[in-house]
Amino acid sequence: MRIVAGSNRGRPLQAPEGRDTRPTSDRVRESVFNILEHRGWGSGGASPIIDASVLDAFCGTGALGLEALSRGAAHATFMDNTAAAIGYCRRNVAALGETSRADILQGDCLHPVRPREACGIVFMDPPYGAGLAPAALAALAAAGWIANSALCVVETAAKESLDPPDGFTLLDERKYGAARVHFLQYAA
């Protein structure tokens, strides 16, 4: 596993063995970021990633947030409730020299603490098959993590459907092997 593009292109990321933490594959990350950068969802058609404040919810290794930082995001917050995932995320953030642009929180995405600021892009990769995405989106929005007009990228299992909670509109949806990626926009 590696960073696909940007200032940290090609740099490796650590990931645990086994299935407890399932990082988004390089291929899926590349596709997600190509869609974000080229669909014209940013202000004036520019990339919405540049200078964005990003939340990587259910962050695992931190691959999505670190990819965003590599591609020009200003800041990323990484949130996961497991100590093992947070440990890998911390090591990856440090290895890429991104500690000054990152906050790492061990916390529950279903019962989040209040943020310092709302994020313009939210990546969410909850455990497959658990149906956590709608409740987590609603909880993060209610706590103030998701800015008005924010783009939310949610990865689920390919066979999983996503019924977005109130305030979220589905913009696009793509299937990549065992994964389905949903692109949503939030209106407060």
C-alpha positions in Angstrom: 0.0 0.0 0.0 1.3 3.4 -1.0 0.3 7.0 -1.5 -0.9 7.3 -5.2 -0.2 10.9 -6.1 0.9 14.3 -4.9 3.8 15.4 -2.7 4.1 12.0 -1.0 3.6 10.0 -4.2 4.9 6.4 -4.0 5.6 6.6 -0.2 4.6 3.3 1.5 2.0 3.1 4.2 2.0 0.5 7.0 -1.1 -1.7 7.4 -1.8 -4.6 9.8 -2.1 -8.2 8.8 -5.6 -9.7 9.0 -9.0 -8.3 8.4 -9.6 -6.1 11.4 -8.4 -3.1 9.5 -9.2 -3.1 5.8 -7.4 -0.2 4.1 -8.9 1.2 0.9 -6.9 -0.2 -2.0 -4.5 2.0 -4.0 -6.7 1.4 -7.1 -9.9 2.5 -5.4 -8.2 5.5 -3.7 -6.8 6.6 -7.1 -10.3 6.4 -8.7 -11.9 8.3 -5.8 -9.5 11.1 -6.0 -9.7 11.3 -9.8 -13.5 11.7 -9.5 -13.1 14.3 -6.7 -10.6 16.3 -8.7 -12.3 16.2 -12.1 -16.0 16.2 -11.6 -16.2 20.0 -11.0 -17.6 19.7 -7.5 -15.1 22.3 -6.1 -15.6 26.1 -6.1 -15.5 27.3 -9.7 -14.8 23.8 -10.9 -11.4 23.6 -9.1 -10.3 20.6 -7.1 -12.2 20.5 -3.8 -9.2 18.9 -2.2 -6.8 21.9 -2.4 -6.6 23.7 0.9 -9.5 21.6 2.3 -10.0 20.6 5.9 -10.6 16.8 5.7 -12.1 14.2 8.1 -11.0 10.6 7.7 -13.7 8.8 9.8 -13.1 5.1 10.6 -9.6 6.0 9.5 -7.8 2.7 10.0 -4.3 3.3 8.6 -5.2 6.9 7.6 -4.7 6.2 3.9 -7.6 8.4 2.6 -6.7 11.4 4.8 -3.0 11.0 3.9 -3.8 10.8 0.2 -5.8 14.1 0.6 -2.8 15.8 2.4 -0.5 14.6 -0.4 -2.8 16.1 -3.0 -3.0 19.5 -1.3 -5.5 19.4 1.6 -4.6 21.9 4.3 -5.4 19.7 7.3 -6.7 16.2 8.1 -8.3 14.8 11.2 -8.2 11.1 11.6 -10.8 9.4 13.8 -11.1 5.7 14.8 -12.3 3.9 17.9 -9.6 1.2 18.0 -6.2 1.6 19.5 -4.6 -0.6 16.9 -5.9 1.4 14.0 -4.9 4.7 15.7 -1.4 3.3 16.2 -1.0 2.5 12.5 -2.4 5.9 11.6 0.0 7.7 13.9 3.0 5.8 12.5 1.9 6.6 8.9 1.3 10.3 9.7 4.8 10.5 11.3 6.5 8.5 8.5 5.2 11.0 5.9 6.1 14.0 8.0 2.5 15.2 8.2 2.2 15.6 12.0 1.9 19.4 11.8 -1.1 19.1 9.4 -2.9 16.3 11.2 -5.0 15.6 14.3 -5.5 12.0 15.4 -8.5 11.2 17.7 -9.4 7.9 19.2 -13.1 8.3 19.2 -16.4 6.9 18.2 -17.8 8.2 14.9 -21.3 7.4 16.2 -20.8 9.6 19.3 -18.2 12.1 18.2 -16.7 15.0 20.2 -17.3 18.5 18.8 -14.6 19.6 16.3 -12.6 22.8 16.2 -13.9 23.4 12.7 -16.2 21.8 10.2 -14.6 19.8 7.4 -15.2 20.4 3.7 -14.4 16.8 2.7 -15.3 13.7 4.8 -14.0 10.2 4.0 -15.8 7.3 5.7 -14.8 3.7 5.5 -16.8 1.9 8.2 -16.6 -1.9 8.7 -18.3 -3.7 5.8 -21.8 -5.1 6.5 -22.4 -3.3 9.8 -24.7 -0.6 8.4 -22.9 2.2 10.3 -22.6 4.8 7.6 -26.0 6.5 7.8 -25.9 6.8 11.6 -22.3 8.0 11.5 -23.0 10.6 8.9 -25.9 11.9 10.9 -23.9 11.9 14.2 -20.9 13.7 12.6 -23.2 16.3 11.0 -25.1 16.9 14.3 -21.8 17.3 16.1 -20.5 19.9 13.6 -17.9 17.9 11.8 -19.5 18.3 8.3 -19.5 21.8 6.7 -22.4 23.0 4.6 -21.9 21.8 1.0 -19.2 19.3 2.1 -18.4 16.4 0.0 -18.7 13.0 1.7 -17.1 9.9 0.3 -18.4 6.7 1.9 -17.0 3.2 1.1 -19.3 0.2 1.8 -19.3 -3.4 0.6 -20.3 -3.8 -3.0 -23.6 -5.5 -2.0 -24.4 -2.9 0.7 -26.9 -0.1 -0.1 -26.6 3.3 1.5 -29.7 5.2 2.4 -28.3 8.7 3.1 -29.7 10.5 6.2 -31.6 13.8 5.9 -29.4 16.6 4.5 -27.3 14.3 2.3 -27.7 14.0 -1.5 -26.2 11.2 -3.5 -24.1 12.7 -6.3 -22.5 9.5 -7.7 -21.9 5.9 -6.9 -19.2 3.5 -8.2 -18.5 -0.2 -7.7 -14.9 -1.5 -7.5 -14.6 -5.2 -6.9 -15.7 -5.8 -3.3 -16.2 -2.1 -2.6 -18.9 0.4 -3.5 -18.1 4.1 -3.2 -20.9 6.7 -2.6 -20.3 10.4 -3.3 -22.6 12.6 -1.2 -23.0 16.3 -0.6 -24.3 17.7 2.7 -26.7 20.7 3.0 -27.1 21.9 6.6 
